Amino acid sequence: MSPAPLTVWYDGACPLCTREIALMRRLDRARRIEFVDVSQTQATCPRDRTLLLARLHAREDGVLLDGAAAFAAMWRAIPLLRPLGVLARIPLVLSALEWAYVRFLRVRPALQRIMR
């Protein structure tokens, strides 16, 4: 079996993140995505673990992406979500998604406390 064409690094200690990744795993029926929980100390990380825990990261075609671009890469790997991922290749769309992602990151700690 060849390696997954996309690797996604996520914070497995974050209840929101684990829910999102669980949904992506269910949608990724072809198993095109390798999900790496960077909250686990044995996880191999391409960057400093603190950076990976702060924002979603993905490697698509050898390029390391983060934030909204990482989400868009994940969407492109899943047939059902591919149109969203392709749409996010438009700079204005990706900028809007990144703007929303940064706002989400500001409230993430409060949402994590509520969900625990």
C-alpha positions in Angstrom: 0.0 0.0 0.0 1.4 3.4 -1.0 1.5 6.3 1.5 -1.4 8.6 1.7 -1.0 11.6 -0.7 -1.9 14.0 2.1 -0.7 14.2 5.7 -2.7 16.3 8.3 -1.3 17.2 11.7 -3.9 18.0 14.3 -4.3 18.6 18.1 -5.8 15.3 19.4 -6.2 16.9 22.8 -8.6 19.5 21.4 -12.2 18.2 21.5 -13.2 20.4 18.6 -10.3 19.2 16.5 -10.9 15.5 17.3 -14.6 15.9 16.2 -13.6 17.6 13.0 -10.9 14.9 12.2 -13.4 12.1 13.1 -15.8 13.6 10.5 -13.0 13.8 7.9 -11.9 10.2 8.6 -15.5 9.1 7.9 -15.6 11.0 4.7 -12.2 9.8 3.6 -13.4 6.4 2.4 -10.4 6.0 0.1 -8.0 6.6 3.0 -6.1 9.3 1.0 -5.3 11.2 4.2 -2.8 10.2 7.0 -3.9 11.9 10.2 -1.2 12.6 12.8 -2.1 13.5 16.4 0.6 15.9 17.4 -0.5 15.8 21.0 1.0 12.4 21.2 4.7 12.6 22.1 5.7 9.8 19.7 4.2 11.7 16.7 6.7 12.7 14.0 6.5 16.5 13.4 7.8 18.5 10.4 7.9 21.7 12.5 8.0 22.6 16.2 5.2 20.8 18.0 3.9 24.0 19.6 3.3 25.5 16.1 1.5 22.3 15.0 -0.7 22.3 18.1 -1.7 26.0 17.5 -2.9 25.6 13.9 -3.9 22.7 11.6 -1.1 21.7 9.2 -1.1 19.5 6.1 1.5 18.4 3.6 0.1 18.4 0.0 2.3 17.5 -2.9 5.4 18.1 -0.7 4.3 21.6 0.4 3.6 22.3 4.1 0.4 24.3 4.5 -1.3 25.6 7.6 -4.6 27.2 8.7 -7.3 27.5 6.1 -4.9 26.3 3.3 -4.5 23.0 5.3 -8.2 22.6 5.6 -8.6 23.3 1.9 -6.0 20.6 1.1 -7.9 18.1 3.2 -11.2 19.0 1.5 -9.5 18.5 -1.9 -8.5 14.9 -0.9 -12.2 14.0 -0.1 -14.4 13.7 -3.2 -17.5 15.1 -1.5 -15.7 18.2 -0.3 -13.4 18.6 -3.3 -15.4 21.5 -4.8 -14.9 23.5 -1.6 -11.2 22.7 -1.7 -10.9 23.7 -5.3 -12.8 26.9 -4.7 -10.3 27.7 -1.9 -7.6 27.9 -4.5 -9.0 31.3 -5.4 -6.9 33.8 -3.4 -9.9 35.9 -2.3 -11.8 32.8 -1.1 -8.7 31.5 0.8 -8.2 34.9 2.4 -11.8 34.9 3.6 -11.4 31.4 5.0 -8.1 32.3 6.7 -9.8 35.4 8.2 -12.6 33.1 9.6 -10.0 30.5 10.9 -8.0 33.2 12.8 -11.2 34.4 14.5 -12.1 30.8 15.4 -8.6 30.3 16.9 -9.3 33.3 19.2 -12.4 31.6 20.7 -11.0 28.0 20.5 -9.8 27.9 24.1 -13.2 28.9 25.5 -14.9 26.4 23.3 -12.5 23.7 24.4 -13.3 24.4 28.1 -17.1 24.2 27.4 -16.7 20.9 25.5 -14.6 19.1 28.2 
